[in-house]
Amino acid sequence: MKYEVRKTRNGLDISIDNVKGEKDNLLKAFRDCQEGRCSCPTEEYKKLKSLQIEDHVDQIQLHLQSLQVARLNLDEIKNCMEYTTKRVKEN
């Protein structure tokens, strides 16, 4: 599994590739964040206006839009991705 984070005009896009075997657990973790139950060791979720999840065959795409008064910290989001992927692999 590998991921790429890209800045957009209103937030960040994240592409996670090669998710076979871990896809369901990743989707559950991202849906938890989407619903306000994020377990990442960061406060970045408080800056989210929306989190859209796209489920593809061997890929997941996330579209994070920040609140107008906030800006998502790229390093903190990468830390969150590392935390989430590590947690999913351990389960």
N, C-alpha and C positions, 0 to 999 in steps of 0.2 A: 504494500500500500504506500502511495506517495500522495502528497498534496501540494497545491500551489495557491498562494494568496496574492490577489491583485487588488490594488486600489481602484475604486470607481469614483465617480463624481459625488455620490451620496453615501459611500460606505466602502464595503469590500465584497469581492467575489472569491469564493474558495472552491476549487475543483479537487476532489479526492478520487484518485484512480486506483485500479486494481484492488477493489474492495471485497472480492470473493471471500466467502467464509466469515466475514466480519460485518457485512453490509447491514444485516438486521440490527445488530447491537449498536452500530454507528447511527443508524436512523433513529433508534430509540433515544440515544444520548442527545442527538440534535433536536429531536422533538421535545425532549425535556427542557432544553434551553429555550426552544421556541415558546413553550408554555410557562416560562418563568421559573423553572426548577433546575437551573444550571448548577452543576457541581464543580465547575472549573474554579481554580484558586485565583480568581480575578474579579474585579468589579465591572468589567467591560459590558456585561449583559445589561447593566443599568443604563447604558448609553444607546441601547438598541431601540429603534422605532419599529423595525420588523426584521424577521428572519424567514426567508423563503427557502424551502428545501425541494430540490429536484432529484428524483430517483430514476437513474438510468441503469442499464444492464450491468455494467461493471464500474459504474461511476456515480458519485453523488456530487451535486453542485449546491452550494449555499450562497445565498445573496443576503448580505447583511446591510441594512440601511440604518444609519445613525440618526438620532434626534437632531434637530436643527441646531440646538445649543451645545451639542457634544460632537466630539470627533473620536472615532475608534482608534485605539493605539495598536498599530500593526504588530509590534513585538508582543504585546499582551495577548492578542488573538492567536499568534503563532504559539505562544506558551500554552494557551487553552487547547489548541489542536494537538500539541504534543501530549498534554495531559490526557485528553480524550482518547487518542489513538492508543496510547500506552495502556490505559485502563481497559479498553475494549480487547486488546491483545491478551491481557492477563486473565480475562474471564472466559 
